[in-house]
Amino acid sequence: MSASPRASHGILSLTIKTKDELYRSYMPFIKNGGVFVATQRDYQLGEEVFMLLDLMEEPDKIPVSGKVVWVTPRGAQGGKQAGIGIQLSADDNTIVGKIETYLAGALGTGRLTHTM
């Protein structure tokens, strides 16, 4: 089975201003870490994406590349927000370190997130 080529969706953008927003968006259970991005566009699992992440107190937007590993479709049960989960590349380990520093003590608390 071969994948058909898709037109680029362009660059995604994610702005996270609070620790609570970061907690709801971060996907620590994904290898190399992952981030949920709300979007109404349709993406396929495995699709490569590029995103600019505006992360809390960081002075500049952070360029992030990765692939789609999670899809929450429009109209999902439980009122979940439509969007995609992006697995960060192994090259983005600095970003994961920053995210986990911001979330120190909050990970594993069992609060609801955009994905689980």
Rosetta blueprint (number, residue, H / E / L):
1 M L
2 S L
3 A L
4 S L
5 P L
6 R L
7 A L
8 S L
9 H L
10 G L
11 I L
12 L E
13 S E
14 L E
15 T E
16 I E
17 K L
18 T L
19 K H
20 D H
21 E H
22 L H
23 Y H
24 R H
25 S H
26 Y E
27 M E
28 P L
29 F L
30 I L
31 K L
32 N L
33 G L
34 G E
35 V E
36 F E
37 V E
38 A E
39 T L
40 Q L
41 R L
42 D L
43 Y L
44 Q L
45 L L
46 G L
47 E L
48 E E
49 V E
50 F E
51 M E
52 L E
53 L E
54 D E
55 L E
56 M L
57 E L
58 E L
59 P L
60 D L
61 K L
62 I E
63 P E
64 V E
65 S E
66 G E
67 K E
68 V E
69 V E
70 W E
71 V E
72 T E
73 P L
74 R L
75 G L
76 A L
77 Q H
78 G H
79 G H
80 K L
81 Q L
82 A L
83 G E
84 I E
85 G E
86 I E
87 Q E
88 L E
89 S L
90 A H
91 D H
92 D H
93 N H
94 T H
95 I H
96 V H
97 G H
98 K H
99 I H
100 E H
101 T H
102 Y H
103 L L
104 A L
105 G L
106 A L
107 L L
108 G L
109 T L
110 G L
111 R L
112 L L
113 T L
114 H L
115 T L
116 M L
